[in-house]
Each structure stands twice: as structure tokens, then as C-alpha cells.
Amino acid sequence: MSKQSLSEIIPETCDVIYRVLKKDFLKFPKSEQEWLQIAADFEKKNGNFRIVWIVLMASISELFLPREADHITLTTKRRIA
């Protein structure tokens, strides 16, 4: 398939997929309650996500912060424990 054909087919296909699926699968929460329900469902499915995120951020801070920033690293470590 030529580059020109693909440059037409891909955007058209994405547009059709979006229009067909947006009502049922790509809807945006309209209320605080819907946001809270989405957060609760996510946490139920991914219970360890918060812990993994905290550990990841602490690891990144240790890798990239200069040694003068030890007080920040210690604060982060205390929050994890």
C-alpha cells in the first residue's frame, strides 16, 4: 500500500472508530460521583498501583536528584515506610 493511501485510510478509520465507540466506551464523566466510581473501579482492579507509583517516584528521585537534595530523599523514604 502506498504512503498516500495510508495517509488517507488511517485518519478515516480512526474517525469512524471514534464516532462508533465514543457513546459507549469513550464517554467523559459528567459528575463528581462518576469520577469517584471510575477511581474506585480502577483501585479495585489495580490495588497495588498506588504503592508501585510511590516506590517508582522515590527511586527516580534517588537516581536524578543531586546529593545535596538528601533531605528530599529522606522525606520521600519516610512517606513510603
Secondary structure, DSSP 8 states (H G I E B T S, - for coil): --HHHHHHHHHHHHHHHHHHHHHHHS----SHHHHHHHHHHHHHHTTTHHHHHHHHHHHHHHHHS-GGGHHHHHHHHHHH-
